[in-house]
Amino acid sequence: MIGVVDDSATIISCSDLTKIGETSDFFTLDAGDANEVFVRDGYTYKPFGSKMKPEFAVFVEGVDEPAAKYCNLLAISLSSIKQYYDEKYDRNNFIKNVILDNILPGDIYVKARELHFNTDATRVVLLIRIVASNDISAFDVIQNLFPDKQKDFVFNISESDIVLVKETKPGIESKDLEKLARSIVDTLGSEFYTKVVVGIGTSVVGVKDLAHSFKEAQIALEVGKVFDTEKAIVSYDNLGIARLIYQLPTTLCDMFLREVFRKGSIESLDHETLFTIQKFFENNLNVSETSRKLFVHRNTLVYRLEKIKKLTGLDLREFDHAIIFKVALMVKKYLTANPVKY
């Protein structure tokens, strides 16, 4: 007897038709079984599928070497058939190829028409990166959060990165997208103890620009990793000046730092001084408010600001000088982090 089971251990095809639909309580497919032939209860199994976790397994009655060979042959054949089907008919696979630039621009709309894909809808790409997890499949959790497979598409692009292409209403605001991302972060964090960060691209109309939205989500995560390390959700729309710095060549950044600061002056600022500067910026250059938040006398803060002026030549109480210093600190942080460029 030969047949195929899915990832819920249900027999979906079998040479013995009476077995179709039966479920095995002790049989499960997990990521560790991905490429291994294994034996259970008198049957030989070989998992196969196109995703990170096996989707199906072919089984053959018997536990000897011929059974293992038949299993391997069947798995290869069925995997090839499935791959052909996915490439030709699977919308999820189509969207994945679009965002990864695996389809020629001229072929995108031809393929979309073949799949009866809505090319007028507004969509956004969210890139969900797993930072720390347990044995729970974050992919399965996200799929269950967005079960409408006609409108929303979820797929893995690496072991740690999951992509969600979400259909939205036209003109959706950034805060609503962040609320959506927050629901993903909170569900995975509180219920499944899985820490993730989410990058959000801009919403686009049609299919072709989804690749652009995906790149924006990648950039959002990289920029957030440098400038907003505490944030779990980073939207491309809200990157501000950090996005500009990320796009600058490193040679230009080095030149800027050399021109702004006296040689070695930025390195001479200790942790306490940098913390003072950060609080001063957070309180909109207000000396009284900053001294209150730092629990220091106003004159102590003024003394520290004078010390910074002496070291760097920049008076942070002057708006123009404060802007230059703020940008310079961000540039320095960017150069130190050396993020991936997209």
N, C-alpha and C positions, 0 to 999 in steps of 0.2 A: 504493500500500500504506500502511495506517495501523496503528498498534499502540501498546502501552504497555510501557515497561521499568521495573523497580524500581531501588532504589539500589545493587544489586549488578550492574547492567547486564544483567540477564536479561530477555528478552522474556516477559512474562506474559500478553499478549493481542495478537492480530494478525489482520488480515484474511487473511493467508496462514498457515493453520494449521500448515504445516510449519515455520514459523519459531519457534513457541512453544517456550520452553526454551533457545533459543540464547543465548549470552553473547558480548558484545563485549569484547575485551581492552583496547581503547583508550578505551572510553567509561566515564566516571565522573560521578557527580552530586556537586557540592560546594555549600557554602553560598553561594558567589558566583554560582551559576546560578539562585538562588531565583526570580527573576521575569523572567528573560531568555529570549527566544527565541534559539536558536543553531543553527548548521548544522555537521554533521559527516558526511563521507563520503557526500554526496549526499542526506542526510536532514535535515529541519528538526525540531528538538526544542523542547518547551516543558515545563519542570518544574512540578510541582504537589504539594501535600501540606499537612498541617495543622501539622507540627512546624517547629522552627527550621531544620532542614535538609531539602531536598526529598526526598520519599520515592519519587516516581515522575516519569516524564516521558512525555508523549505524543509520538509521532513520525509524520511524514507524509513519504512519498517525494517528493523534489523540493526545490529551494532557492529557488524564486521567491516572489513576494508572496502568491499564492493559497495556497501551502503554509503560509506563516506565519499567514495568516488562519484556515485550517482548524485549525492547531495551537492557536491561541488559543481558538477556539470549543470545541474538544474538551476542552482543559484546564479551561476554566470549567465545562463540563457535568460532567466527571468529578469535579472538585473538589467541586461541589455535591452530587453523589451520595455521594461519600465522607464529606462532612460530615454528611449525613443518616444514613448508616450508623453513623458514630462516635457520634452523639448517641443513636441508638436501641439499638445493640448493643455498642459498645466499652466494656469494663469500665474500661480505663485512662482514657478520657475521662470516664466516670461518676465515678471517684474524684477526678479533677482538679476536676470541677465541685463535688463535695462539699466538698473542702478550701478551695476559693475562694468558698464560700457562694453558688454559682450555682444551687443547687437548693433549693426550698422544703422546710423540715423535714418537712412532711407527705408530700412526694413521694419522699423518700429511700428509705423501705422498700418503697414500691410499685415503684420503679425497680429496687431491689436484687432483689426477687422475680422481676421480668421477666428479669433477667440471671442468675438462679440464683446470686446472690452470697451467700457465706457471711457472715451477719450476726452469728454468734456467735464469730468468731475474734478473737484479740487482735492488735492491730497498733500500730505506732509510726511516726511521721513523722520523717524526717531531711531537713533542708534543707542541701544542699551548694552552697556559694557559691564560684565560681571567682575566685581572687585574681590569679593570673598563670598564663598558659598559652602553649603553642605551637599548632601547627595541628592537633593531635590533638583529636578530639571526645570530651570528657569524658563526654558523654551516652552515646555508644556504649560506652565503657569500663565505665561503671556498669551499663548494660543487660546487658553480657556477664558482669559479676560476679554479677548476680541474674537468671538466665535463666528462672526459673519464673514465667511470665506469668499463671498462675492464682492465685498467692499474693502475688507482689511486683510493685509498679507503679512505673515510672520515667517521669517526664515533665519537660519544661522549663516554667518559668513566666516566665522572662526569659532574656536572653542569658547572664547570669552565674549564675542560680539554677536548680538541678535538685532535684526532689523525689523522694525514695524513700519509698514506703509499704511497710513490711516487716511481713509476718506473723511473729509470734513465739510462743513458748510462753507460756502464762499465768504471771504472777508473775515474769517475767524481771527480773533485777537491772540496775541502772544501769551497773555495771561491765561487764556482758556487752554492753550496747548500745554502750558506749564502745569496747569491743574490736572490735565490728562496724564502727563509724565509723573506727577506727584502720586497719582493713584497706583501707578506701576511700582514706583520706588517703595511706597508704604506697604503695599500688598506683599511684595517679595521680602521686605525687611522685617515686618512685624509678624507675618504668618509663617514665613519659610526661612527666616534667618539668613537671607541672601542679600548681600550689599551690592547695589548697582549704582552706576552713574548714567545719566541720560543726556545725550546731545540732540538738540532739536534743530532741524533745517527750516527753511522758509516754506510756506505753503505754495504750491504751484498748480496751475491748471493744465490738464493733459498728461501725457506720458513721458515725452522726451525729456522734460526738465526735472524728472525725478532723480536722475543721476546728479544733477546740480544740487538738489536739496540734500541728497545723501552726502555729498562732499562737504556741504555746509555743516551737517550734523557731525561729521568727522572733525572738522576744524573747531567746532564748538567744544568738543571734548578735549582736544589738544590745548586750545587756549585756556579752557577752564582748569586743566591740569597745571598750568603755569600760574595763572593769575587768581583763580577762585578755587583753591584746593579744598575749601570747606563745603562747596556747593555740590549737591548731588544732581542738580538739573541745570544745564547750561543751554541757553537759547542763542542761536546765531544772531537773531535780531537785536539782542541785548548785550552784545560783546563790547560795543563802543570803541574806545581808543585801543583796547587790547587787540582787536581785529586788525587795526592799522599796523600796529607794532609787529604782529605775527607775519604780516605780508612783506615787511621790510627785509632787505638783504642784511646779513650779519655784519658785512664790512661797513655798511652805512651806519649801523647801530654803534659799532666800535668807534667810528669817526665822531658820531654825535656825543658819546660819553667823553671822549678826549677833549672835545671843544667846550663842553659845558663845565666839566670839573677840572680843577687843578690836578696835576699828576698825583695819583694815590689818595686824593682827598675822600672819595666815596668809600674806599676800603677802611679809612681811619674812623668811620662812624661805628660806635659800639652798639650792642643790642638795645641798651636803654635809650640811647639817642634815637635809634630807628623807631622804637616803640613810641617815643614822644612825638616824632614826626607823623607817624600813622594816626595817632589820636588827634593831633592838631588838624590834619586833613579831614578826619571824620567829623570834627566839630566846626567845619567851615572857616578855619583860620581864626577862630574866636579864642583869644588868649584866656579870658576869664572862665569860659565854659570848659576849656581844655584843662586848665589848672584844677578846676573843681573835680573833673572826671579822673584826673591822675592823683588826686589827694595831695597836691603840692601847693606851696605858696605861689602867688602870681609872679613874684619877683624871681623865684627859682626857675619858672618856665621861661621868663624873659632872658635870664642868664643862659639857659640851654639854647635858646634860639640865637642868641648873640654868638655863642660858641660855634653853632652850625654855620653861621654867616662867616665867621673868621676862617673856618676850615674849608668851606666850599665857595665862598664869594657870593652866595645866594641868601637873600633875606626872605624867609618864608612868610613874613607878615605882608609882603608885597605880592599881589595876585599873580603878576607875570612871572615872578621868580618861583612862586609856589607851583605854578603849572609846569615850568621847566623841570623843577625838582621831581615832581610827581611822575612825569613822563620818563625822566632819566632813571628813576628807581624801577619803573616797569620794564624799561629796556634792559637794565642790568639783570633783572629777574629772568627775562626772556632769554638772554644770552647764556645765563647759568643753566637754565633748564634744557636748552637745545631740543625743542620739540620736533616731532615728525611734521614734515611739510606735505600738504595736499594740494 
